Amino acid sequence: YKNPKFIMVNPKRKHTPDPRTIYRDYTFRWMIEVCHREIKQQFNIGKCQSRDLWIVNGFLMLIGFTFSVWKITLFFDTQEDESQVGCPTWANWFHEQYIKSH
């Protein structure tokens, strides 16, 4: 790429961090890596073929919003029933009431 854009960089440290700080930083970094992997696998972020900055930014914001809604839905769904992950209970109710009845 001719003019790469950087989303996030690590700040330079002025002193040597202790082991707890290192562990916290790598734990946070691992959560970011998992997020990137899930976005690439679930939402096909690599499929965006546009090079227009406005389109790419809009696409990334849409993906971020969709990913957040997906994760929140999974969180609340697992809170309702630990054995079932996937379709929320309200979606099952809607399907039973409106889709199957018509």
N, C-alpha and C positions, 0 to 999 in steps of 0.2 A: 504494500500500500504506500502511496506517495506521501500522504499526510495522516499518520495514524492518530486516533483519538484514544486517550486514556481515561477510563472510567474511575479507577481507584488506584492509588499508590500508597505505599507504606511510608509513614514519616520517618525521618532520620532520628535516631536515638542519641541523646547526649550522654547517657550512662548505660552501663551494663544492666539489663533487666534481671530480676530474680526468677527462680523457676516457676513461681505462681504466675507471673506476668507472661512468661513464655507459654505456659500451658493455656492460659486464657486466650492469648493471641492466636495460637494454633487451633484451639477449639472454635473460635469465631471464624477463622479462615476455613476450617473444615465445613462449617455450616454454609459458607458462601459457595464452596465447591459443590456441595450436595445440591444447593439451589440451582447452580449453573447446569449441572448434569440433568436435573429433573426438567428444567425449562427446555433444554435441548431435546430431550427424549419425548416429553409429553406435548410440547407446543411447537415443535419443528422450527425453532428459531433460526436454524441454519438455512432454511428454505427461502428466506427473504432475499430477493434478487435485486432489489432497488438500490441504487447508489445515491439517491436524493436524500439529503440530511433530514428534511422534514418528514419524509415517509418513514425512514428508519427510526427516527425518534418516536413518531406516533406508534409505529409497530411495537417498539420496545415498551412504551408506556401501556399499550393494550395488553401485551404479554404479562407485564408486571402486575397489572390489575387483575387479569384472569388468574394468574398464579396465586395471588393473595386470596381471592375468593375461593379458589379450589382448596387451598390449605385450611382456611377458616372452616369451610364446609366439612372437610375431613376431620378437623379437630372436634367440632360440635357433634358430628355423627358418631365419633368414637366415644364421646361423653355419654351419649344416649344409650348406646349398646356396644360394649367392648368386643363382642364377637363379630359384628358386622361393620365392614368398612366399604364405602362406595356410595351407593345411592342413598340420599338422606330419607328419613322416614316421611317427611312431608311430601316428597316426590312420589313415594309409593302410595300414599293416601290419595294424592291427586290422580294418579294413574287408575287406581281402583274406582274412585268416585266419578271421574269425568271421561276417561278414555275408554275403559271397558264397558261402561254403561251406555255409551252412544254408538 
